[in-house]
Amino acid sequence: MTPLNWAVLIVGLGAAVVVWWVSRRNRGAGEEWIEPARGKANDKQLDMFTSTQQFDEFGVGKPRPAKVAPRLDGAPTASQPARKEPPQKIIALLIAEREGTHIFGPQVHAALREHGLEFGAKQIYHRLADGESVYSVASLLKPGFIDPAEERSFSTPGLSIFMVLPGPLPPVSTFREMLSTAQSLAKTLNASVYDMRRQPLSPEASLKLEREVEQWARQNPMS
């Protein structure tokens, strides 16, 4: 893969991940695309975005404290502190064709369906659990769409596979399943798995990512 190819892939990955991250926050609200920074997902930037996008019930100003309903027996009611939302974290891997050429649509869609992934929100594929996305797969080309309706005319130099914490299933088991899926998809597509430093994913890098997920889970035990 040439530096230019990698630059294109990373920009596409950033777009796909941020689009999905924003969609999880909005849950069906009007879509608003955000131009991502180049390079790997930056948790600090994501946390800063989260901290600044908070409004009261009228859509303006600072969040208002939750009101506590009075007790029917007249006894005083202690106010309950609002539950702190855990910080969101994105774990992503790249799946790129070994020779730097494109993978064609029929191959991509067949491989994704074979691995139990379903086409859905944001025109990308997802591993679902009770209707919620556990992890997702998008094209590395911006804006990341992998639409079955365009299967015959579609091609991409690779895919991004990513999970967003918190998710519907336990974090560590989700990461292990995502990693296994990435490796299996790569084998099917004659591709390789890369980390966000654009290096072939080594056992050491895999273990480091798993440790990051474990640390996040320990710090957010209720997630």
C-alpha positions as CSV (number, residue, x, y, z in Angstrom):
1,M,0.0,0.0,0.0
2,T,1.4,3.4,-1.0
3,P,1.3,6.4,1.4
4,L,-1.2,8.0,-0.9
5,N,-3.5,5.0,-0.8
6,W,-3.2,4.9,3.0
7,A,-4.1,8.6,3.2
8,V,-7.3,8.0,1.2
9,L,-8.2,4.9,3.3
10,I,-7.7,6.7,6.6
11,V,-9.8,9.7,5.6
12,G,-12.5,7.3,4.5
13,L,-12.3,5.3,7.7
14,G,-12.6,8.5,9.8
15,A,-15.7,9.6,7.9
16,A,-17.4,6.2,8.3
17,V,-16.6,5.9,12.0
18,V,-17.7,9.5,12.9
19,V,-20.9,9.1,10.9
20,W,-21.8,6.0,12.8
21,W,-20.8,7.5,16.1
22,V,-23.0,10.6,15.5
23,S,-25.9,8.4,14.4
24,R,-25.7,6.5,17.7
25,R,-26.0,9.8,19.6
26,N,-28.9,11.2,17.6
27,R,-31.0,7.9,17.3
28,G,-33.1,8.9,14.4
29,A,-32.8,12.7,14.7
30,G,-32.0,14.7,11.6
31,E,-28.6,13.7,10.2
32,E,-25.7,16.0,10.4
33,W,-22.3,15.0,9.0
34,I,-19.2,16.0,10.7
35,E,-15.8,16.2,8.9
36,P,-13.5,14.0,10.9
37,A,-9.9,14.8,11.7
38,R,-7.3,12.8,9.6
39,G,-5.8,9.8,11.3
40,K,-7.0,7.5,14.0
41,A,-10.1,8.3,16.2
42,N,-9.1,10.7,18.9
43,D,-11.0,9.9,22.2
44,K,-10.2,13.3,23.6
45,Q,-11.7,15.1,20.7
46,L,-14.8,12.8,20.9
47,D,-15.2,13.5,24.6
48,M,-14.9,17.3,24.0
49,F,-17.6,17.0,21.3
50,T,-19.8,15.2,23.7
51,S,-19.3,17.7,26.5
52,T,-20.3,20.6,24.3
53,Q,-23.4,19.2,22.8
54,Q,-25.7,19.3,25.8
55,F,-28.9,21.3,26.1
56,D,-31.9,21.7,28.3
57,E,-35.3,20.3,27.5
58,F,-36.0,23.2,25.2
59,G,-32.9,22.7,23.1
60,V,-31.0,25.7,24.5
61,G,-28.8,26.6,27.5
62,K,-27.3,24.2,30.0
63,P,-28.9,20.9,31.1
64,R,-31.5,21.4,33.9
65,P,-31.4,19.1,36.9
66,A,-33.9,16.4,36.8
67,K,-37.1,17.1,38.8
68,V,-38.0,14.6,41.6
69,A,-41.7,13.6,41.9
70,P,-43.1,14.2,45.4
71,R,-43.9,11.2,47.5
72,L,-47.6,10.5,47.9
73,D,-47.3,10.0,51.6
74,G,-45.9,13.5,52.1
75,A,-42.5,12.4,53.2
76,P,-39.5,14.4,51.9
77,T,-37.8,13.0,48.9
78,A,-34.1,13.0,48.5
79,S,-32.9,14.1,45.1
80,Q,-31.0,11.4,43.1
81,P,-27.9,12.5,41.2
82,A,-28.1,11.9,37.5
83,R,-26.3,8.8,36.3
84,K,-23.0,9.8,34.6
85,E,-22.8,8.6,31.0
86,P,-19.7,6.6,30.3
87,P,-17.2,8.1,27.8
88,Q,-17.6,6.7,24.3
89,K,-14.6,4.8,22.8
90,I,-14.1,3.6,19.3
91,I,-12.0,0.6,18.5
92,A,-11.3,0.2,14.7
93,L,-9.3,-2.1,12.4
94,L,-8.6,-1.9,8.7
95,I,-9.0,-4.7,6.2
96,A,-7.1,-3.9,3.0
97,E,-6.3,-5.8,-0.2
98,R,-2.7,-7.1,0.0
99,E,-1.7,-5.8,-3.4
100,G,-3.3,-2.4,-3.0
101,T,-5.9,-3.1,-5.6
102,H,-9.7,-2.9,-5.2
103,I,-12.1,-5.6,-3.9
104,F,-15.2,-5.8,-6.1
105,G,-18.8,-5.5,-4.8
106,P,-20.0,-9.1,-5.3
107,Q,-17.0,-10.4,-3.3
108,V,-17.6,-7.8,-0.5
109,H,-21.3,-8.4,-0.1
110,A,-21.0,-12.2,-0.3
111,A,-18.3,-12.2,2.4
112,L,-20.2,-9.9,4.7
113,R,-23.4,-11.9,4.5
114,E,-21.4,-15.1,4.9
115,H,-20.2,-13.8,8.2
116,G,-23.7,-13.0,9.5
117,L,-23.5,-9.2,9.0
118,E,-26.7,-7.3,8.0
119,F,-27.1,-4.3,5.9
120,G,-28.8,-1.4,7.7
121,A,-28.3,2.0,9.3
122,K,-26.1,4.5,7.5
123,Q,-25.9,2.2,4.5
124,I,-23.3,-0.1,6.0
125,Y,-23.2,-3.6,7.5
126,H,-23.7,-4.5,11.2
127,R,-23.5,-7.4,13.6
128,L,-26.7,-7.0,15.4
129,A,-27.9,-8.1,18.9
130,D,-31.6,-7.4,19.7
131,G,-31.7,-4.8,16.9
132,E,-28.6,-2.9,18.2
133,S,-25.2,-2.7,16.5
134,V,-22.5,-4.6,18.2
135,Y,-19.9,-3.7,15.6
136,S,-20.0,-2.4,12.0
137,V,-18.3,-2.7,8.7
138,A,-18.0,0.2,6.2
139,S,-16.0,0.9,3.0
140,L,-12.7,2.7,3.4
141,L,-13.8,5.2,0.8
142,K,-15.7,8.2,2.0
143,P,-18.6,8.2,3.0
144,G,-18.3,4.5,3.7
145,F,-21.5,3.2,2.1
146,I,-21.7,-0.5,1.1
147,D,-25.1,-0.6,-0.6
148,P,-26.3,-4.0,-2.0
149,A,-28.3,-2.1,-4.6
150,E,-25.0,-0.9,-6.1
151,E,-23.2,-4.3,-5.7
152,R,-22.3,-4.7,-9.4
153,S,-20.8,-1.2,-9.8
154,F,-19.1,-1.1,-6.4
155,S,-15.5,-1.6,-5.5
156,T,-13.3,-0.5,-2.6
157,P,-9.6,-0.8,-1.6
158,G,-10.7,-2.2,1.7
159,L,-13.0,-2.1,4.7
160,S,-13.1,-0.7,8.2
161,I,-14.5,-2.7,11.0
162,F,-15.2,-0.9,14.2
163,M,-17.0,-1.0,17.6
164,V,-18.3,1.8,19.7
165,L,-18.3,1.5,23.5
166,P,-20.6,1.3,25.3
167,G,-22.4,-1.3,23.3
168,P,-25.2,-3.9,23.8
169,L,-22.8,-6.7,24.7
170,P,-19.8,-7.1,27.1
171,P,-16.9,-5.1,25.7
172,V,-14.1,-7.7,25.8
173,S,-16.2,-10.4,24.2
174,T,-17.3,-7.9,21.6
175,F,-13.8,-7.0,20.7
176,R,-12.7,-10.7,20.5
177,E,-15.6,-11.4,18.1
178,M,-14.9,-8.4,16.0
179,L,-11.2,-9.3,15.7
180,S,-12.1,-12.9,14.7
181,T,-14.5,-11.5,12.1
182,A,-11.9,-9.1,10.7
183,Q,-9.4,-11.9,10.4
184,S,-11.9,-14.2,8.7
185,L,-13.1,-11.5,6.3
186,A,-9.5,-10.7,5.4
187,K,-8.9,-14.4,4.6
188,T,-12.0,-14.6,2.4
189,L,-11.2,-11.4,0.5
190,N,-7.4,-12.1,0.0
191,A,-6.7,-9.1,2.2
192,S,-4.8,-8.3,5.4
193,V,-5.8,-6.8,8.8
194,Y,-4.1,-3.6,9.8
195,D,-4.1,-1.5,12.9
196,M,-4.8,2.3,13.0
197,R,-1.0,2.9,12.6
198,R,-1.4,1.3,9.2
199,Q,0.8,-1.6,10.2
200,P,-0.1,-5.3,9.8
201,L,-2.0,-6.3,12.9
202,S,0.4,-8.3,15.1
203,P,-0.5,-10.5,18.1
204,E,1.1,-7.8,20.3
205,A,-1.1,-5.1,18.8
206,S,-4.2,-7.2,19.2
207,L,-3.4,-7.8,22.8
208,K,-2.8,-4.1,23.4
209,L,-6.2,-3.3,22.0
210,E,-7.9,-5.9,24.1
211,R,-6.2,-4.4,27.2
212,E,-7.5,-1.0,26.3
213,V,-11.0,-2.5,26.1
214,E,-10.5,-4.3,29.4
215,Q,-9.4,-1.0,31.0
216,W,-12.4,0.9,29.7
217,A,-14.7,-1.9,31.0
218,R,-13.1,-1.7,34.5
219,Q,-13.6,2.0,34.6
220,N,-17.2,1.8,33.4
221,P,-18.5,-1.3,35.2
222,M,-22.2,-0.5,34.7
223,S,-21.9,0.0,30.9
